[in-house]
Amino acid sequence: MKNKVFWLLSVLLIAAMVLGACAPAAPDAPAEEPAEEAMAEEEEMAEEPAEEEAATGGLQIPDVEEGKFNVAVVMLSNHDDGGWSQAQWDGINYVAENVDGVNTAYMELVAEGADSEQVFRGLARKGFDLIFGGSFGYMDAMEVVAEEFPDAGFVHISGYKSNMTNFGNLFGAMEDMKFLAGMLAGSRAKTDGADKVGGMATFPIPEEFRLFNAYSLGVQKTCPECTVDIRWIYTWHDPVVEREGSDSLFDAGSHVVMTGADTPAAALAAADREGVYGINYDWIGGCTIDECMTSPYWIWGPVFTRITEAAMAGEYEYGWDYFEASEGGLGLYGFMEGQELQPGVTSLPEEDLTLVQDTLAAMLAGEFTRFDIFTGPIMDNTGNLVIEEGMSFQYSDIDQFAPGAPGLEAEYGMYWWNENINADLPDL
């Protein structure tokens, strides 16, 4: 389109020159050329957003603010999804309210893969200084774009890659909260005379094995005779699929179902039955009905703020940033300061409630970590010893399958199910 405009203007200009040779020049003739240039510039400017949107799957890249440190978060679903993305949206808003000299922006409904790569590239070209990528499937795309824009910072949430320069990985010890949720699920089942609970897993990645193994180890603490049924749903956010998975687990006899996905489907499915419960995930506001026992949730604001301030000062180290519950980035609904226990929790045995509360207090004080959860002896569900007594997993084991990434080798890895899980390992 630009070439056609300039071709037309060139023809008009030549015609004007020919006519000018045969006629007296008008006094205001020189003013016409700047007007023509302005038209051409206006046409070019009008086309830039359309080209930009085409390159980013129809998504408009937000503008930066000159003189400020520009920070963006890219999210998989809509910002008010009631789950994973909404927690990140709360986090970036916290940064905007608490860090001086910062301009913040967010992009929602960005698909994993090629679409996300174009969005990250578009943000970097616009001049964003720090970009958070909020989904596991953004990892490879961020890695590529980070190499192209060495002056921008890229922080990927939930993956395992880093270039140790301007592209790093960020996650937190959510296994702590899932471990506690497992204690509650086991206690509820035991108290009500049941012996099975369920878990709804998303994709067969190290994160999901880690979180559901932690959940199952928690169940084992309060209900040693309970088994854990696992359903794979292969989605992060799909209300219909999540509801079907929840119904399947309850129909198969699970007394409590915990989800690894976004929507409150587990609790909603429980509400349509008698005497069963769901455990939701991700967002502080996602546990609103009595059938929801609790919800492990993310508090991204303080974490995003820490990273933003360090990046502004040129001091952030892009590597593997894995925070503990003691840093204030994790919560267990009903058990945090100022919250009340849900109805499905208040009637649990006092000794079980005390165990949960004391363990949570130790986590928040930094005295109990994810490595304490994954300390041997741990047996898998095929009778094999996963890790010996007194030995603990390291970070590389918790976040990867063996043998792990170069420079972050895993001795044990996460491709196993705890002994009380009634499920086969999926093919990878």
Secondary structure in CASP SS format (residue, H / E / C, confidence):
PFRMAT SS
TARGET T0000
AUTHOR 0000-0000-0000
METHOD secondary structure of the structure
MODEL  1
M C 1.00
K H 1.00
N H 1.00
K H 1.00
V H 1.00
F H 1.00
W H 1.00
L H 1.00
L H 1.00
S H 1.00
V H 1.00
L H 1.00
L H 1.00
I H 1.00
A H 1.00
A H 1.00
M H 1.00
V H 1.00
L H 1.00
G H 1.00
A H 1.00
C H 1.00
A C 1.00
P C 1.00
A C 1.00
A C 1.00
P C 1.00
D C 1.00
A H 1.00
P H 1.00
A H 1.00
E H 1.00
E H 1.00
P H 1.00
A H 1.00
E H 1.00
E H 1.00
A H 1.00
M H 1.00
A H 1.00
E H 1.00
E H 1.00
E H 1.00
E H 1.00
M H 1.00
A H 1.00
E H 1.00
E H 1.00
P H 1.00
A H 1.00
E H 1.00
E H 1.00
E H 1.00
A H 1.00
A H 1.00
T C 1.00
G C 1.00
G C 1.00
L C 1.00
Q C 1.00
I C 1.00
P C 1.00
D C 1.00
V C 1.00
E C 1.00
E C 1.00
G C 1.00
K C 1.00
F E 1.00
N E 1.00
V E 1.00
A E 1.00
V E 1.00
V E 1.00
M C 1.00
L C 1.00
S C 1.00
N C 1.00
H C 1.00
D C 1.00
D C 1.00
G C 1.00
G C 1.00
W H 1.00
S H 1.00
Q H 1.00
A H 1.00
Q H 1.00
W H 1.00
D H 1.00
G H 1.00
I H 1.00
N H 1.00
Y H 1.00
V H 1.00
A H 1.00
E H 1.00
N H 1.00
V C 1.00
D C 1.00
G C 1.00
V E 1.00
N E 1.00
T E 1.00
A E 1.00
Y E 1.00
M E 1.00
E C 1.00
L C 1.00
V C 1.00
A C 1.00
E C 1.00
G C 1.00
A H 1.00
D H 1.00
S H 1.00
E H 1.00
Q H 1.00
V H 1.00
F H 1.00
R H 1.00
G H 1.00
L H 1.00
A H 1.00
R H 1.00
K H 1.00
G C 1.00
F C 1.00
D C 1.00
L E 1.00
I E 1.00
F E 1.00
G E 1.00
G C 1.00
S C 1.00
F H 1.00
G H 1.00
Y H 1.00
M H 1.00
D H 1.00
A H 1.00
M H 1.00
E H 1.00
V H 1.00
V H 1.00
A H 1.00
E H 1.00
E H 1.00
F C 1.00
P C 1.00
D C 1.00
A C 1.00
G E 1.00
F E 1.00
V E 1.00
H E 1.00
I E 1.00
S C 1.00
G C 1.00
Y C 1.00
K C 1.00
S C 1.00
N C 1.00
M C 1.00
T C 1.00
N C 1.00
F E 1.00
G E 1.00
N E 1.00
L E 1.00
F E 1.00
G E 1.00
A C 1.00
M H 1.00
E H 1.00
D H 1.00
M H 1.00
K H 1.00
F H 1.00
L H 1.00
A H 1.00
G H 1.00
M H 1.00
L H 1.00
A H 1.00
G H 1.00
S H 1.00
R H 1.00
A H 1.00
K H 1.00
T H 1.00
D C 1.00
G C 1.00
A C 1.00
D C 1.00
K E 1.00
V E 1.00
G E 1.00
G E 1.00
M E 1.00
A E 1.00
T C 1.00
F C 1.00
P C 1.00
I C 1.00
P H 1.00
E H 1.00
E H 1.00
F H 1.00
R H 1.00
L H 1.00
F H 1.00
N H 1.00
A H 1.00
Y H 1.00
S H 1.00
L H 1.00
G H 1.00
V H 1.00
Q H 1.00
K H 1.00
T H 1.00
C C 1.00
P C 1.00
E C 1.00
C C 1.00
T E 1.00
V E 1.00
D E 1.00
I E 1.00
R E 1.00
W E 1.00
I C 1.00
Y C 1.00
T C 1.00
W C 1.00
H C 1.00
D C 1.00
P H 1.00
V H 1.00
V H 1.00
E H 1.00
R H 1.00
E H 1.00
G H 1.00
S H 1.00
D H 1.00
S H 1.00
L H 1.00
F H 1.00
D H 1.00
A C 1.00
G C 1.00
S C 1.00
H C 1.00
V E 1.00
V E 1.00
M E 1.00
T E 1.00
G C 1.00
A C 1.00
D C 1.00
T C 1.00
P C 1.00
A H 1.00
A H 1.00
A H 1.00
L H 1.00
A H 1.00
A H 1.00
A H 1.00
D C 1.00
R C 1.00
E C 1.00
G C 1.00
V C 1.00
Y E 1.00
G E 1.00
I E 1.00
N C 1.00
Y C 1.00
D E 1.00
W C 1.00
I C 1.00
G C 1.00
G C 1.00
C C 1.00
T C 1.00
I C 1.00
D C 1.00
E C 1.00
C E 1.00
M E 1.00
T E 1.00
S C 1.00
P E 1.00
Y E 1.00
W E 1.00
I C 1.00
W H 1.00
G H 1.00
P H 1.00
V H 1.00
F H 1.00
T H 1.00
R H 1.00
I H 1.00
T H 1.00
E H 1.00
A H 1.00
A H 1.00
M H 1.00
A C 1.00
G C 1.00
E C 1.00
Y C 1.00
E C 1.00
Y C 1.00
G C 1.00
W E 1.00
D E 1.00
Y E 1.00
F E 1.00
E C 1.00
A H 1.00
S H 1.00
E H 1.00
G C 1.00
G C 1.00
L E 1.00
G E 1.00
L E 1.00
Y C 1.00
G C 1.00
F C 1.00
M C 1.00
E C 1.00
G C 1.00
Q C 1.00
E C 1.00
L C 1.00
Q C 1.00
P H 1.00
G H 1.00
V H 1.00
T H 1.00
S C 1.00
L C 1.00
P C 1.00
E H 1.00
E H 1.00
D H 1.00
L H 1.00
T H 1.00
L H 1.00
V H 1.00
Q H 1.00
D H 1.00
T H 1.00
L H 1.00
A H 1.00
A H 1.00
M H 1.00
L H 1.00
A C 1.00
G C 1.00
E C 1.00
F C 1.00
T C 1.00
R H 1.00
F H 1.00
D H 1.00
I H 1.00
F C 1.00
T E 1.00
G E 1.00
P C 1.00
I E 1.00
M E 1.00
D E 1.00
N C 1.00
T C 1.00
G C 1.00
N C 1.00
L E 1.00
V E 1.00
I E 1.00
E C 1.00
E E 1.00
G C 1.00
M C 1.00
S E 1.00
F C 1.00
Q C 1.00
Y H 1.00
S H 1.00
D H 1.00
I H 1.00
D C 1.00
Q C 1.00
F C 1.00
A C 1.00
P C 1.00
G E 1.00
A E 1.00
P C 1.00
G C 1.00
L E 1.00
E E 1.00
A C 1.00
E C 1.00
Y C 1.00
G C 1.00
M C 1.00
Y C 1.00
W C 1.00
W C 1.00
N E 1.00
E C 1.00
N C 1.00
I E 1.00
N E 1.00
A C 1.00
D C 1.00
L C 1.00
P C 1.00
D C 1.00
L C 1.00
END
